C-alpha cells in the first residue's frame, strides 16, 4: 500500500462512526446538546449560578448540575410552564 493510500485510510477512519460497542460501554449518561437561548436569559442564569454556587460553598456545584435541577423542577411544574407560554 502506498503512503498516499495509507494516509487516505487514516483520514477515512476519522470520519467513521464509532463502533456500537464503544458507545454501549460508556458509563456517562449525559450527552452534549446545543440549544439557542435568549442572551439576556442566559446572563440571568449565569448570574444566578454564580450566586448559588457562592451560597452553597464549600459544596461543589457544576453548571450542568445546576441547569439539570432547573430543568427538572420546571418539568415538575409543567402546568405553570404551559400557562406562561400561552400568555
Secondary structure, DSSP 8 states (H G I E B T S, - for coil): --HHHHHHHHHHHHTS---HHHHHS-------------HHHHHHHHHHHHHHHHHHTTS---HHHHHHHHHHHHHHTHHHHHHHH--
